[in-house]
Amino acid sequence: LANEMLGNYNLAQNYYDSILQKDPDNLLALLREGTLHIAKGERVKAAYYLQKLLQLDPSNVRANILLGQLYLDENKYSDGIVPLENEKKALEEKAKAEDEARDKLARYQSEEISRARILLENAKKLDPSNREPYLILGEYFKKNSQLQDAVEQYNVLLDFKKFSSVDSIEQFNEALANYEDILSSYSNEIKARNIAVLSKFKERNIKEQTAESLNKSIQDSIGKLFD
């Protein structure tokens, strides 16, 4: 984690890789691998690790949020690995001239957005007090001019009902400007929450490893009694 925060991504990745070689189902290492690859811009790899984590721990709020945002931000993956990025690029080239490829590309993007919304809605249910999924969806809808959907997300966090009749992105941004300080405080709260969650997750992981090590030590000691 320290290496990540300092930008030493290769050192951090070597560390997490070594953990996963010994323990492929290590939840903390999978989470950090996913976060690390997002930071490096390696989104296919990030999706792979986050999806594996969710297979082992579907109630992991952080993984639901990260993978959901990944789908919304990039629209590059259908199930995290397929289509691979090079296939997507090939389709994009074909889409310039071929309706069939353009339609296929649109279906991929639609599927990705649907998966993103499922993941983020799941995160809301798992942790109703977490504001991050609402902000991610609100920003996504705003960016795509789905203003009523955006209002619905922001209304959970702000007294936004009086702006429910906005009909342009300019009006929406003007409305949000009234809440700049509140949104900034939410952003700081989310950062603090994520650090706390990671610390708690890491602490639990250390306890599990310590318990496993202690159990092995006891078994070794018992074995020596009979040597």
Disulfide bonds with the S-S distance in Angstrom:
none
